[in-house]
Amino acid sequence: MGNENRSKSYLKMDKNPTTDLKSDEDYLRSEKCLNEANAYFEVSLRCKDMIHNNYRNAFLTNVSFACELYLKYLLLIQGIDCRKEHNLYKLFKKLPEKIQTELKKEHPCGNTSIDKFELELDDIGQAYMIFRYMYERGNMAYNFQFLMELLFTLHSLIHINKKGE
């Protein structure tokens, strides 16, 4: 009976069924999550020149969302619930300690020190939600370099580990 719902589609987007990501079958969706993260990563790369014009918030929304999806992928493959969470720092803190340590070690921290990694991540934790609605704010300070380094670190870390499987 559950499979019947999966074959239905509705034009009203929020009416389409979702999964609780609680069963082993649901966690196979982690590959779909990774594919989406890779797509947002690619869009970000192709649109990198937008950082220099009035479209920078669309670019940064893509970068932030790619980071969120990469973190969710890392959680999903560990069987850790990450639904309804968008904060990069909170997603990071849900990761097993070993993965947190590896991510910190690989992140270049080009304009900050490694001991401030979590503080920087907490500062940009809500980047996806904020950049989407930047028109409601005004000027804002944030660590652009740290966010970009996070994107490339997550992408590299995941793809290097996948090649080693």
C-alpha positions as CSV (number, residue, x, y, z in Angstrom):
1,M,0.0,0.0,0.0
2,G,2.9,2.4,0.7
3,N,4.2,1.9,-2.8
4,E,1.0,3.2,-4.3
5,N,1.6,6.6,-2.7
6,R,5.1,6.8,-4.2
7,S,3.7,6.5,-7.7
8,K,1.3,9.4,-7.3
9,S,2.3,13.0,-8.1
10,Y,0.5,16.2,-7.5
11,L,0.8,19.6,-9.1
12,K,0.5,21.2,-5.7
13,M,4.1,20.5,-4.7
14,D,3.6,20.3,-0.9
15,K,1.0,17.6,-1.4
16,N,3.5,15.1,-2.8
17,P,4.4,12.3,-0.3
18,T,7.7,12.4,1.5
19,T,9.5,9.8,3.5
20,D,10.6,9.8,7.1
21,L,14.1,8.5,6.3
22,K,13.8,5.9,9.0
23,S,14.1,2.6,7.2
24,D,17.1,1.1,5.4
25,E,15.3,1.6,2.1
26,D,14.7,5.3,2.9
27,Y,18.4,5.8,3.7
28,L,19.2,4.6,0.1
29,R,18.0,8.1,-0.7
30,S,21.3,9.3,0.5
31,E,22.7,8.9,-3.0
32,K,19.9,11.2,-4.3
33,C,20.9,13.7,-1.6
34,L,24.5,13.5,-2.8
35,N,23.4,13.9,-6.4
36,E,21.4,17.1,-5.4
37,A,24.4,18.4,-3.5
38,N,26.7,17.8,-6.5
39,A,24.1,19.6,-8.7
40,Y,24.1,22.7,-6.5
41,F,27.9,22.5,-6.3
42,E,28.1,22.6,-10.1
43,V,25.6,25.4,-10.4
44,S,27.7,27.3,-7.8
45,L,30.9,26.8,-9.9
46,R,29.2,27.9,-13.1
47,C,27.8,31.0,-11.5
48,K,30.9,32.1,-9.5
49,D,31.1,35.4,-11.3
50,M,27.8,36.4,-9.7
51,I,29.7,37.1,-6.5
52,H,30.8,40.4,-8.2
53,N,27.3,41.7,-9.0
54,N,23.8,42.1,-7.6
55,Y,23.1,38.4,-8.0
56,R,25.6,37.4,-5.2
57,N,22.8,36.3,-2.9
58,A,21.5,33.7,-5.4
59,F,25.1,32.4,-5.7
60,L,25.5,32.2,-2.0
61,T,22.2,30.5,-1.5
62,N,23.4,27.8,-3.9
63,V,26.7,27.5,-2.1
64,S,25.0,27.3,1.3
65,F,22.5,24.7,0.1
66,A,25.2,22.6,-1.4
67,C,27.0,22.6,2.0
68,E,23.8,21.7,3.8
69,L,23.1,18.8,1.4
70,Y,26.7,17.5,1.7
71,L,26.4,17.5,5.5
72,K,23.0,15.8,5.3
73,Y,24.5,13.1,3.0
74,L,27.3,12.5,5.6
75,L,24.6,12.1,8.2
76,L,22.3,9.9,6.1
77,I,25.0,7.4,5.3
78,Q,25.6,7.1,9.1
79,G,21.9,6.5,9.7
80,I,21.5,9.8,11.6
81,D,18.2,11.8,11.3
82,C,18.7,15.2,9.8
83,R,15.3,16.1,8.5
84,K,14.0,19.6,9.1
85,E,17.4,20.9,10.1
86,H,19.1,23.6,7.9
87,N,21.6,25.0,10.2
88,L,25.1,24.0,9.0
89,Y,26.6,24.1,12.5
90,K,23.8,21.9,14.0
91,L,24.2,19.4,11.2
92,F,27.9,19.4,11.7
93,K,27.5,18.7,15.5
94,K,25.3,15.7,14.6
95,L,28.1,14.1,12.8
96,P,30.2,11.4,14.5
97,E,33.3,12.8,16.2
98,K,35.6,11.1,13.7
99,I,34.0,12.8,10.7
100,Q,33.9,16.2,12.6
101,T,37.6,15.9,13.2
102,E,38.4,14.9,9.6
103,L,36.4,17.8,8.3
104,K,38.2,20.3,10.6
105,K,41.5,18.8,9.6
106,E,40.8,19.1,5.9
107,H,39.3,22.6,5.9
108,P,42.1,25.0,5.1
109,C,40.8,27.8,7.5
110,G,42.5,30.3,5.2
111,N,41.5,33.4,7.1
112,T,40.9,31.9,10.5
113,S,42.6,29.4,12.8
114,I,41.4,25.8,13.2
115,D,40.5,26.3,16.8
116,K,37.9,28.8,15.6
117,F,36.4,26.4,13.0
118,E,33.3,25.7,15.0
119,L,32.8,29.4,15.9
120,E,33.0,30.3,12.2
121,L,30.7,27.5,11.3
122,D,28.2,28.6,13.9
123,D,28.4,32.2,12.6
124,I,27.4,31.0,9.1
125,G,25.2,28.2,10.3
126,Q,22.0,29.8,9.0
127,A,23.5,30.9,5.7
128,Y,21.0,29.1,3.5
129,M,18.0,30.6,5.3
130,I,19.5,34.1,5.4
131,F,20.9,34.4,1.9
132,R,17.5,33.3,0.5
133,Y,15.8,36.3,2.1
134,M,18.7,38.8,2.0
135,Y,16.4,41.5,0.6
136,E,14.8,41.7,4.0
137,R,18.1,42.6,5.6
138,G,20.5,45.1,4.3
139,N,24.3,44.9,4.5
140,M,25.7,42.0,6.4
141,A,29.1,40.8,7.4
142,Y,30.0,37.1,7.0
143,N,33.1,35.0,6.3
144,F,32.8,34.4,2.5
145,Q,36.2,32.6,2.4
146,F,35.3,30.2,5.1
147,L,32.0,29.3,3.4
148,M,33.6,28.7,0.1
149,E,36.4,26.6,1.7
150,L,33.7,24.6,3.5
151,L,32.0,23.9,0.2
152,F,35.2,22.6,-1.5
153,T,36.2,20.7,1.6
154,L,32.9,18.8,1.9
155,H,32.9,18.1,-1.9
156,S,36.5,16.8,-1.8
157,L,36.1,14.8,1.4
158,I,33.0,13.0,0.2
159,H,34.4,12.2,-3.3
160,I,37.8,11.1,-2.1
161,N,36.1,8.7,0.4
162,K,33.7,7.5,-2.2
163,K,36.6,6.6,-4.5
164,G,38.2,4.6,-1.7
165,E,35.0,2.5,-1.1
